[in-house]
Amino acid sequence: MSVQAQEISGKIGLELNHVQPTQDGGCRLSVIATNGLERPMNQLGLEMVAFNSEGLVDQFLRLDFSRISAGKTKVLQFDLAGKACDSISRLHINDVLNCVPPSITDVYCPDLLEIKNRTSIQFGD
């Protein structure tokens, strides 16, 4: 079995890998996306919602990963300006877009997610 075949899981791996404070009092988050599908994703879009420490909706976010080849991984970092890391209790994935070409209509991208988390912020559904 080749390494490539081992990386094809039929899932899209999403990992909230790291959070760290920024110099301006914000929070930098690192998200890793792994394409376990048998085809490239031209642009993976994530609609996410950040909740504050009281569990209230605080901010809507949109992350876009550029093309991810089959079996490959991309890392995206983004900053939440003015939001201290300890003020974020949860990062909810509201929707996943563009995981397959528009011609494929029988795939619901959120069903393909495999979530991992290495932080103290709740991540996922």
CNS distance restraints for C-alpha pairs under 8 A (distance, minus, plus):
assign (resid   1 and name CA) (resid   5 and name CA) 6.48 0.50 0.50
assign (resid   1 and name CA) (resid   6 and name CA) 7.18 0.50 0.50
assign (resid   2 and name CA) (resid   6 and name CA) 6.59 0.50 0.50
assign (resid   3 and name CA) (resid   7 and name CA) 6.55 0.50 0.50
assign (resid   4 and name CA) (resid   8 and name CA) 6.72 0.50 0.50
assign (resid   4 and name CA) (resid  71 and name CA) 6.17 0.50 0.50
assign (resid   5 and name CA) (resid  71 and name CA) 7.90 0.50 0.50
assign (resid   7 and name CA) (resid  36 and name CA) 5.97 0.50 0.50
assign (resid   7 and name CA) (resid  71 and name CA) 5.03 0.50 0.50
assign (resid   7 and name CA) (resid  72 and name CA) 7.81 0.50 0.50
assign (resid   8 and name CA) (resid  35 and name CA) 7.68 0.50 0.50
assign (resid   8 and name CA) (resid  36 and name CA) 4.35 0.50 0.50
assign (resid   8 and name CA) (resid  37 and name CA) 5.68 0.50 0.50
assign (resid   8 and name CA) (resid  38 and name CA) 6.26 0.50 0.50
assign (resid   8 and name CA) (resid  70 and name CA) 7.29 0.50 0.50
assign (resid   8 and name CA) (resid  71 and name CA) 5.49 0.50 0.50
assign (resid   9 and name CA) (resid  36 and name CA) 4.75 0.50 0.50
assign (resid   9 and name CA) (resid  37 and name CA) 6.47 0.50 0.50
assign (resid  10 and name CA) (resid  36 and name CA) 5.17 0.50 0.50
assign (resid  10 and name CA) (resid  37 and name CA) 4.68 0.50 0.50
assign (resid  10 and name CA) (resid  38 and name CA) 7.08 0.50 0.50
assign (resid  10 and name CA) (resid 112 and name CA) 7.23 0.50 0.50
assign (resid  11 and name CA) (resid  35 and name CA) 7.05 0.50 0.50
assign (resid  11 and name CA) (resid  36 and name CA) 4.96 0.50 0.50
assign (resid  11 and name CA) (resid  37 and name CA) 6.03 0.50 0.50
assign (resid  11 and name CA) (resid 112 and name CA) 4.84 0.50 0.50
assign (resid  11 and name CA) (resid 113 and name CA) 5.79 0.50 0.50
assign (resid  11 and name CA) (resid 114 and name CA) 6.21 0.50 0.50
assign (resid  12 and name CA) (resid  33 and name CA) 6.99 0.50 0.50
assign (resid  12 and name CA) (resid  34 and name CA) 5.73 0.50 0.50
assign (resid  12 and name CA) (resid  35 and name CA) 5.12 0.50 0.50
assign (resid  12 and name CA) (resid  36 and name CA) 5.41 0.50 0.50
assign (resid  12 and name CA) (resid  37 and name CA) 6.92 0.50 0.50
assign (resid  12 and name CA) (resid 112 and name CA) 5.66 0.50 0.50
assign (resid  12 and name CA) (resid 113 and name CA) 4.88 0.50 0.50
assign (resid  12 and name CA) (resid 114 and name CA) 5.91 0.50 0.50
assign (resid  13 and name CA) (resid  32 and name CA) 7.67 0.50 0.50
assign (resid  13 and name CA) (resid  33 and name CA) 5.50 0.50 0.50
assign (resid  13 and name CA) (resid  34 and name CA) 4.73 0.50 0.50
assign (resid  13 and name CA) (resid  35 and name CA) 6.60 0.50 0.50
assign (resid  13 and name CA) (resid  36 and name CA) 7.04 0.50 0.50
assign (resid  13 and name CA) (resid 113 and name CA) 5.91 0.50 0.50
assign (resid  13 and name CA) (resid 114 and name CA) 4.72 0.50 0.50
assign (resid  13 and name CA) (resid 115 and name CA) 6.05 0.50 0.50
assign (resid  13 and name CA) (resid 116 and name CA) 7.56 0.50 0.50
assign (resid  14 and name CA) (resid  31 and name CA) 6.91 0.50 0.50
assign (resid  14 and name CA) (resid  32 and name CA) 5.66 0.50 0.50
assign (resid  14 and name CA) (resid  33 and name CA) 4.72 0.50 0.50
assign (resid  14 and name CA) (resid  34 and name CA) 6.54 0.50 0.50
assign (resid  14 and name CA) (resid 113 and name CA) 6.87 0.50 0.50
assign (resid  14 and name CA) (resid 114 and name CA) 6.15 0.50 0.50
assign (resid  14 and name CA) (resid 115 and name CA) 5.07 0.50 0.50
assign (resid  14 and name CA) (resid 116 and name CA) 6.20 0.50 0.50
assign (resid  15 and name CA) (resid  31 and name CA) 5.58 0.50 0.50
assign (resid  15 and name CA) (resid  32 and name CA) 5.06 0.50 0.50
assign (resid  15 and name CA) (resid  33 and name CA) 6.63 0.50 0.50
assign (resid  15 and name CA) (resid 115 and name CA) 5.86 0.50 0.50
assign (resid  15 and name CA) (resid 116 and name CA) 4.48 0.50 0.50
assign (resid  15 and name CA) (resid 117 and name CA) 5.31 0.50 0.50
assign (resid  15 and name CA) (resid 118 and name CA) 7.47 0.50 0.50
assign (resid  16 and name CA) (resid  29 and name CA) 7.41 0.50 0.50
assign (resid  16 and name CA) (resid  30 and name CA) 6.15 0.50 0.50
assign (resid  16 and name CA) (resid  31 and name CA) 4.70 0.50 0.50
assign (resid  16 and name CA) (resid  32 and name CA) 6.60 0.50 0.50
assign (resid  16 and name CA) (resid 116 and name CA) 6.52 0.50 0.50
assign (resid  16 and name CA) (resid 117 and name CA) 4.84 0.50 0.50
assign (resid  16 and name CA) (resid 118 and name CA) 6.17 0.50 0.50
assign (resid  16 and name CA) (resid 119 and name CA) 6.76 0.50 0.50
assign (resid  16 and name CA) (resid 123 and name CA) 6.90 0.50 0.50
assign (resid  17 and name CA) (resid  29 and name CA) 7.66 0.50 0.50
assign (resid  17 and name CA) (resid  30 and name CA) 5.52 0.50 0.50
assign (resid  17 and name CA) (resid  31 and name CA) 5.69 0.50 0.50
assign (resid  17 and name CA) (resid  32 and name CA) 6.68 0.50 0.50
assign (resid  17 and name CA) (resid 117 and name CA) 6.12 0.50 0.50
assign (resid  17 and name CA) (resid 118 and name CA) 5.11 0.50 0.50
assign (resid  17 and name CA) (resid 119 and name CA) 6.53 0.50 0.50
assign (resid  18 and name CA) (resid  29 and name CA) 5.82 0.50 0.50
assign (resid  18 and name CA) (resid  30 and name CA) 5.14 0.50 0.50
assign (resid  18 and name CA) (resid  31 and name CA) 7.45 0.50 0.50
assign (resid  18 and name CA) (resid 118 and name CA) 6.58 0.50 0.50
assign (resid  18 and name CA) (resid 119 and name CA) 6.06 0.50 0.50
assign (resid  19 and name CA) (resid  27 and name CA) 6.66 0.50 0.50
assign (resid  19 and name CA) (resid  28 and name CA) 5.54 0.50 0.50
assign (resid  19 and name CA) (resid  29 and name CA) 4.53 0.50 0.50
assign (resid  19 and name CA) (resid  30 and name CA) 6.40 0.50 0.50
assign (resid  19 and name CA) (resid  85 and name CA) 6.89 0.50 0.50
assign (resid  19 and name CA) (resid 119 and name CA) 6.85 0.50 0.50
assign (resid  20 and name CA) (resid  27 and name CA) 5.71 0.50 0.50
assign (resid  20 and name CA) (resid  28 and name CA) 5.24 0.50 0.50
assign (resid  20 and name CA) (resid  29 and name CA) 6.71 0.50 0.50
assign (resid  20 and name CA) (resid  85 and name CA) 6.82 0.50 0.50
assign (resid  21 and name CA) (resid  25 and name CA) 6.43 0.50 0.50
assign (resid  21 and name CA) (resid  26 and name CA) 5.83 0.50 0.50
assign (resid  21 and name CA) (resid  27 and name CA) 4.56 0.50 0.50
assign (resid  21 and name CA) (resid  28 and name CA) 6.06 0.50 0.50
assign (resid  21 and name CA) (resid  84 and name CA) 6.62 0.50 0.50
assign (resid  21 and name CA) (resid  85 and name CA) 6.22 0.50 0.50
assign (resid  22 and name CA) (resid  26 and name CA) 5.10 0.50 0.50
assign (resid  22 and name CA) (resid  27 and name CA) 5.49 0.50 0.50
assign (resid  22 and name CA) (resid  28 and name CA) 6.24 0.50 0.50
assign (resid  22 and name CA) (resid  79 and name CA) 7.84 0.50 0.50
assign (resid  24 and name CA) (resid  81 and name CA) 7.40 0.50 0.50
assign (resid  24 and name CA) (resid  82 and name CA) 7.07 0.50 0.50
assign (resid  25 and name CA) (resid  81 and name CA) 7.16 0.50 0.50
assign (resid  25 and name CA) (resid  82 and name CA) 5.54 0.50 0.50
assign (resid  25 and name CA) (resid  83 and name CA) 6.66 0.50 0.50
assign (resid  25 and name CA) (resid  84 and name CA) 5.79 0.50 0.50
assign (resid  26 and name CA) (resid  79 and name CA) 6.70 0.50 0.50
assign (resid  26 and name CA) (resid  80 and name CA) 5.48 0.50 0.50
assign (resid  26 and name CA) (resid  81 and name CA) 4.44 0.50 0.50
assign (resid  26 and name CA) (resid  82 and name CA) 4.41 0.50 0.50
assign (resid  26 and name CA) (resid  83 and name CA) 4.51 0.50 0.50
assign (resid  26 and name CA) (resid  84 and name CA) 4.92 0.50 0.50
assign (resid  26 and name CA) (resid  85 and name CA) 6.98 0.50 0.50
assign (resid  27 and name CA) (resid  79 and name CA) 5.55 0.50 0.50
assign (resid  27 and name CA) (resid  80 and name CA) 5.21 0.50 0.50
assign (resid  27 and name CA) (resid  81 and name CA) 6.66 0.50 0.50
assign (resid  27 and name CA) (resid  82 and name CA) 7.59 0.50 0.50
assign (resid  27 and name CA) (resid  83 and name CA) 5.84 0.50 0.50
assign (resid  27 and name CA) (resid  84 and name CA) 5.37 0.50 0.50
assign (resid  27 and name CA) (resid  85 and name CA) 4.98 0.50 0.50
assign (resid  28 and name CA) (resid  77 and name CA) 6.67 0.50 0.50
assign (resid  28 and name CA) (resid  78 and name CA) 5.61 0.50 0.50
assign (resid  28 and name CA) (resid  79 and name CA) 4.30 0.50 0.50
assign (resid  28 and name CA) (resid  80 and name CA) 6.36 0.50 0.50
assign (resid  28 and name CA) (resid  85 and name CA) 7.86 0.50 0.50
assign (resid  29 and name CA) (resid  77 and name CA) 5.55 0.50 0.50
assign (resid  29 and name CA) (resid  78 and name CA) 5.52 0.50 0.50
assign (resid  29 and name CA) (resid  79 and name CA) 6.31 0.50 0.50
assign (resid  29 and name CA) (resid  80 and name CA) 7.94 0.50 0.50
assign (resid  30 and name CA) (resid  75 and name CA) 6.85 0.50 0.50
assign (resid  30 and name CA) (resid  76 and name CA) 5.77 0.50 0.50
assign (resid  30 and name CA) (resid  77 and name CA) 4.41 0.50 0.50
assign (resid  30 and name CA) (resid  78 and name CA) 6.71 0.50 0.50
assign (resid  31 and name CA) (resid  75 and name CA) 5.78 0.50 0.50
assign (resid  31 and name CA) (resid  76 and name CA) 5.34 0.50 0.50
assign (resid  31 and name CA) (resid  77 and name CA) 6.32 0.50 0.50
assign (resid  32 and name CA) (resid  73 and name CA) 6.94 0.50 0.50
assign (resid  32 and name CA) (resid  74 and name CA) 5.84 0.50 0.50
assign (resid  32 and name CA) (resid  75 and name CA) 4.47 0.50 0.50
assign (resid  32 and name CA) (resid  76 and name CA) 6.40 0.50 0.50
assign (resid  33 and name CA) (resid  73 and name CA) 5.62 0.50 0.50
assign (resid  33 and name CA) (resid  74 and name CA) 5.39 0.50 0.50
assign (resid  33 and name CA) (resid  75 and name CA) 6.34 0.50 0.50
assign (resid  34 and name CA) (resid  68 and name CA) 7.82 0.50 0.50
assign (resid  34 and name CA) (resid  71 and name CA) 6.92 0.50 0.50
assign (resid  34 and name CA) (resid  72 and name CA) 5.78 0.50 0.50
assign (resid  34 and name CA) (resid  73 and name CA) 4.25 0.50 0.50
assign (resid  34 and name CA) (resid  74 and name CA) 6.53 0.50 0.50
assign (resid  35 and name CA) (resid  40 and name CA) 7.39 0.50 0.50
assign (resid  35 and name CA) (resid  41 and name CA) 7.41 0.50 0.50
assign (resid  35 and name CA) (resid  68 and name CA) 6.39 0.50 0.50
assign (resid  35 and name CA) (resid  69 and name CA) 6.82 0.50 0.50
assign (resid  35 and name CA) (resid  70 and name CA) 5.51 0.50 0.50
assign (resid  35 and name CA) (resid  71 and name CA) 5.22 0.50 0.50
assign (resid  35 and name CA) (resid  72 and name CA) 5.56 0.50 0.50
assign (resid  35 and name CA) (resid  73 and name CA) 6.28 0.50 0.50
assign (resid  36 and name CA) (resid  70 and name CA) 6.27 0.50 0.50
assign (resid  36 and name CA) (resid  71 and name CA) 5.07 0.50 0.50
assign (resid  36 and name CA) (resid  72 and name CA) 7.46 0.50 0.50
assign (resid  37 and name CA) (resid  70 and name CA) 5.75 0.50 0.50
assign (resid  37 and name CA) (resid  71 and name CA) 6.78 0.50 0.50
assign (resid  38 and name CA) (resid  70 and name CA) 5.48 0.50 0.50
assign (resid  38 and name CA) (resid  71 and name CA) 7.38 0.50 0.50
assign (resid  39 and name CA) (resid  69 and name CA) 6.91 0.50 0.50
assign (resid  39 and name CA) (resid  70 and name CA) 5.00 0.50 0.50
assign (resid  40 and name CA) (resid  67 and name CA) 6.93 0.50 0.50
assign (resid  40 and name CA) (resid  68 and name CA) 5.67 0.50 0.50
assign (resid  40 and name CA) (resid  69 and name CA) 4.25 0.50 0.50
assign (resid  40 and name CA) (resid  70 and name CA) 4.72 0.50 0.50
assign (resid  41 and name CA) (resid  67 and name CA) 5.50 0.50 0.50
assign (resid  41 and name CA) (resid  68 and name CA) 5.27 0.50 0.50
assign (resid  41 and name CA) (resid  69 and name CA) 6.44 0.50 0.50
assign (resid  41 and name CA) (resid  70 and name CA) 7.49 0.50 0.50
assign (resid  41 and name CA) (resid  98 and name CA) 7.19 0.50 0.50
assign (resid  41 and name CA) (resid  99 and name CA) 5.53 0.50 0.50
assign (resid  41 and name CA) (resid 100 and name CA) 6.24 0.50 0.50
assign (resid  41 and name CA) (resid 101 and name CA) 7.71 0.50 0.50
assign (resid  42 and name CA) (resid  66 and name CA) 6.32 0.50 0.50
assign (resid  42 and name CA) (resid  67 and name CA) 4.12 0.50 0.50
assign (resid  42 and name CA) (resid  68 and name CA) 6.47 0.50 0.50
assign (resid  42 and name CA) (resid  98 and name CA) 7.49 0.50 0.50
assign (resid  42 and name CA) (resid  99 and name CA) 7.75 0.50 0.50
assign (resid  42 and name CA) (resid 101 and name CA) 7.97 0.50 0.50
assign (resid  43 and name CA) (resid  64 and name CA) 6.55 0.50 0.50
assign (resid  43 and name CA) (resid  65 and name CA) 5.57 0.50 0.50
assign (resid  43 and name CA) (resid  66 and name CA) 4.77 0.50 0.50
assign (resid  43 and name CA) (resid  67 and name CA) 5.14 0.50 0.50
assign (resid  43 and name CA) (resid  68 and name CA) 7.42 0.50 0.50
assign (resid  43 and name CA) (resid  98 and name CA) 5.99 0.50 0.50
assign (resid  43 and name CA) (resid  99 and name CA) 7.18 0.50 0.50
assign (resid  44 and name CA) (resid  64 and name CA) 5.72 0.50 0.50
assign (resid  44 and name CA) (resid  65 and name CA) 5.08 0.50 0.50
assign (resid  44 and name CA) (resid  66 and name CA) 6.69 0.50 0.50
assign (resid  44 and name CA) (resid  67 and name CA) 7.38 0.50 0.50
assign (resid  44 and name CA) (resid  68 and name CA) 7.96 0.50 0.50
assign (resid  44 and name CA) (resid  96 and name CA) 7.33 0.50 0.50
assign (resid  44 and name CA) (resid  97 and name CA) 6.02 0.50 0.50
assign (resid  44 and name CA) (resid  98 and name CA) 5.24 0.50 0.50
assign (resid  44 and name CA) (resid  99 and name CA) 5.50 0.50 0.50
assign (resid  45 and name CA) (resid  62 and name CA) 7.06 0.50 0.50
assign (resid  45 and name CA) (resid  63 and name CA) 5.74 0.50 0.50
assign (resid  45 and name CA) (resid  64 and name CA) 4.48 0.50 0.50
assign (resid  45 and name CA) (resid  65 and name CA) 6.36 0.50 0.50
assign (resid  45 and name CA) (resid  96 and name CA) 5.73 0.50 0.50
assign (resid  45 and name CA) (resid  97 and name CA) 4.75 0.50 0.50
assign (resid  45 and name CA) (resid  98 and name CA) 6.17 0.50 0.50
assign (resid  45 and name CA) (resid  99 and name CA) 7.75 0.50 0.50
assign (resid  46 and name CA) (resid  62 and name CA) 5.66 0.50 0.50
assign (resid  46 and name CA) (resid  63 and name CA) 5.05 0.50 0.50
assign (resid  46 and name CA) (resid  64 and name CA) 6.34 0.50 0.50
assign (resid  46 and name CA) (resid  93 and name CA) 6.95 0.50 0.50
assign (resid  46 and name CA) (resid  94 and name CA) 7.63 0.50 0.50
assign (resid  46 and name CA) (resid  95 and name CA) 6.01 0.50 0.50
assign (resid  46 and name CA) (resid  96 and name CA) 4.84 0.50 0.50
assign (resid  46 and name CA) (resid  97 and name CA) 6.33 0.50 0.50
assign (resid  47 and name CA) (resid  60 and name CA) 7.43 0.50 0.50
assign (resid  47 and name CA) (resid  61 and name CA) 5.89 0.50 0.50
assign (resid  47 and name CA) (resid  62 and name CA) 4.72 0.50 0.50
assign (resid  47 and name CA) (resid  63 and name CA) 6.60 0.50 0.50
assign (resid  47 and name CA) (resid  93 and name CA) 6.13 0.50 0.50
assign (resid  47 and name CA) (resid  94 and name CA) 5.35 0.50 0.50
assign (resid  47 and name CA) (resid  95 and name CA) 5.06 0.50 0.50
assign (resid  47 and name CA) (resid  96 and name CA) 6.37 0.50 0.50
assign (resid  47 and name CA) (resid  97 and name CA) 7.98 0.50 0.50
assign (resid  48 and name CA) (resid  60 and name CA) 5.93 0.50 0.50
assign (resid  48 and name CA) (resid  61 and name CA) 5.02 0.50 0.50
assign (resid  48 and name CA) (resid  62 and name CA) 6.18 0.50 0.50
assign (resid  48 and name CA) (resid  63 and name CA) 7.79 0.50 0.50
assign (resid  48 and name CA) (resid  91 and name CA) 6.63 0.50 0.50
assign (resid  48 and name CA) (resid  92 and name CA) 5.45 0.50 0.50
assign (resid  48 and name CA) (resid  93 and name CA) 4.54 0.50 0.50
assign (resid  48 and name CA) (resid  94 and name CA) 5.16 0.50 0.50
assign (resid  48 and name CA) (resid  95 and name CA) 7.06 0.50 0.50
assign (resid  49 and name CA) (resid  57 and name CA) 6.91 0.50 0.50
assign (resid  49 and name CA) (resid  58 and name CA) 7.37 0.50 0.50
assign (resid  49 and name CA) (resid  59 and name CA) 5.76 0.50 0.50
assign (resid  49 and name CA) (resid  60 and name CA) 4.56 0.50 0.50
assign (resid  49 and name CA) (resid  61 and name CA) 5.94 0.50 0.50
assign (resid  49 and name CA) (resid  91 and name CA) 5.73 0.50 0.50
assign (resid  49 and name CA) (resid  92 and name CA) 5.10 0.50 0.50
assign (resid  49 and name CA) (resid  93 and name CA) 6.59 0.50 0.50
assign (resid  49 and name CA) (resid  94 and name CA) 6.66 0.50 0.50
assign (resid  50 and name CA) (resid  57 and name CA) 6.25 0.50 0.50
assign (resid  50 and name CA) (resid  58 and name CA) 5.60 0.50 0.50
assign (resid  50 and name CA) (resid  59 and name CA) 5.17 0.50 0.50
assign (resid  50 and name CA) (resid  60 and name CA) 6.39 0.50 0.50
assign (resid  50 and name CA) (resid  61 and name CA) 7.54 0.50 0.50
assign (resid  50 and name CA) (resid  88 and name CA) 6.64 0.50 0.50
assign (resid  50 and name CA) (resid  89 and name CA) 7.68 0.50 0.50
assign (resid  50 and name CA) (resid  90 and name CA) 5.86 0.50 0.50
assign (resid  50 and name CA) (resid  91 and name CA) 4.68 0.50 0.50
assign (resid  50 and name CA) (resid  92 and name CA) 6.43 0.50 0.50
assign (resid  51 and name CA) (resid  55 and name CA) 5.36 0.50 0.50
assign (resid  51 and name CA) (resid  56 and name CA) 5.20 0.50 0.50
assign (resid  51 and name CA) (resid  57 and name CA) 4.52 0.50 0.50
assign (resid  51 and name CA) (resid  58 and name CA) 5.05 0.50 0.50
assign (resid  51 and name CA) (resid  59 and name CA) 7.03 0.50 0.50
assign (resid  51 and name CA) (resid  88 and name CA) 5.81 0.50 0.50
assign (resid  51 and name CA) (resid  89 and name CA) 5.71 0.50 0.50
assign (resid  51 and name CA) (resid  90 and name CA) 5.11 0.50 0.50
assign (resid  51 and name CA) (resid  91 and name CA) 6.41 0.50 0.50
assign (resid  51 and name CA) (resid  92 and name CA) 7.87 0.50 0.50
assign (resid  52 and name CA) (resid  56 and name CA) 5.47 0.50 0.50
assign (resid  52 and name CA) (resid  57 and name CA) 6.51 0.50 0.50
assign (resid  52 and name CA) (resid  58 and name CA) 5.70 0.50 0.50
assign (resid  52 and name CA) (resid  87 and name CA) 5.48 0.50 0.50
assign (resid  52 and name CA) (resid  88 and name CA) 4.68 0.50 0.50
assign (resid  52 and name CA) (resid  89 and name CA) 5.47 0.50 0.50
assign (resid  52 and name CA) (resid  90 and name CA) 7.21 0.50 0.50
assign (resid  53 and name CA) (resid  86 and name CA) 7.38 0.50 0.50
assign (resid  53 and name CA) (resid  87 and name CA) 4.97 0.50 0.50
assign (resid  53 and name CA) (resid  88 and name CA) 5.49 0.50 0.50
assign (resid  53 and name CA) (resid  89 and name CA) 4.90 0.50 0.50
assign (resid  54 and name CA) (resid  89 and name CA) 7.62 0.50 0.50
assign (resid  55 and name CA) (resid  89 and name CA) 6.54 0.50 0.50
assign (resid  55 and name CA) (resid  90 and name CA) 7.47 0.50 0.50
assign (resid  65 and name CA) (resid  74 and name CA) 7.52 0.50 0.50
assign (resid  65 and name CA) (resid  76 and name CA) 7.20 0.50 0.50
assign (resid  68 and name CA) (resid  72 and name CA) 6.21 0.50 0.50
assign (resid  68 and name CA) (resid  73 and name CA) 6.75 0.50 0.50
assign (resid  68 and name CA) (resid  74 and name CA) 6.79 0.50 0.50
assign (resid  69 and name CA) (resid  73 and name CA) 7.93 0.50 0.50
assign (resid  83 and name CA) (resid  87 and name CA) 6.45 0.50 0.50
assign (resid  83 and name CA) (resid  88 and name CA) 7.42 0.50 0.50
assign (resid  84 and name CA) (resid  88 and name CA) 7.19 0.50 0.50
assign (resid  88 and name CA) (resid 121 and name CA) 6.69 0.50 0.50
assign (resid  89 and name CA) (resid 121 and name CA) 5.26 0.50 0.50
assign (resid  89 and name CA) (resid 122 and name CA) 6.25 0.50 0.50
assign (resid  90 and name CA) (resid 121 and name CA) 5.24 0.50 0.50
assign (resid  90 and name CA) (resid 122 and name CA) 4.41 0.50 0.50
assign (resid  90 and name CA) (resid 123 and name CA) 5.90 0.50 0.50
assign (resid  91 and name CA) (resid 121 and name CA) 6.89 0.50 0.50
assign (resid  91 and name CA) (resid 122 and name CA) 6.08 0.50 0.50
assign (resid  91 and name CA) (resid 123 and name CA) 4.91 0.50 0.50
assign (resid  91 and name CA) (resid 124 and name CA) 6.57 0.50 0.50
assign (resid  92 and name CA) (resid 122 and name CA) 7.86 0.50 0.50
assign (resid  92 and name CA) (resid 123 and name CA) 5.87 0.50 0.50
assign (resid  92 and name CA) (resid 124 and name CA) 5.03 0.50 0.50
assign (resid  92 and name CA) (resid 125 and name CA) 5.50 0.50 0.50
assign (resid  93 and name CA) (resid 123 and name CA) 7.61 0.50 0.50
assign (resid  93 and name CA) (resid 124 and name CA) 5.31 0.50 0.50
assign (resid  93 and name CA) (resid 125 and name CA) 5.84 0.50 0.50
assign (resid  94 and name CA) (resid 125 and name CA) 7.52 0.50 0.50
assign (resid  95 and name CA) (resid 110 and name CA) 6.37 0.50 0.50
assign (resid  96 and name CA) (resid 109 and name CA) 5.60 0.50 0.50
assign (resid  96 and name CA) (resid 110 and name CA) 5.41 0.50 0.50
assign (resid  97 and name CA) (resid 109 and name CA) 6.49 0.50 0.50
assign (resid  98 and name CA) (resid 102 and name CA) 7.48 0.50 0.50
assign (resid  98 and name CA) (resid 109 and name CA) 7.58 0.50 0.50
assign (resid  99 and name CA) (resid 109 and name CA) 5.87 0.50 0.50
assign (resid 100 and name CA) (resid 104 and name CA) 6.46 0.50 0.50
assign (resid 100 and name CA) (resid 107 and name CA) 7.57 0.50 0.50
assign (resid 100 and name CA) (resid 109 and name CA) 7.68 0.50 0.50
assign (resid 108 and name CA) (resid 112 and name CA) 7.41 0.50 0.50
assign (resid 109 and name CA) (resid 113 and name CA) 7.31 0.50 0.50
assign (resid 115 and name CA) (resid 123 and name CA) 7.77 0.50 0.50
assign (resid 115 and name CA) (resid 124 and name CA) 6.39 0.50 0.50
assign (resid 116 and name CA) (resid 123 and name CA) 7.83 0.50 0.50
assign (resid 117 and name CA) (resid 122 and name CA) 7.76 0.50 0.50
assign (resid 117 and name CA) (resid 123 and name CA) 6.42 0.50 0.50
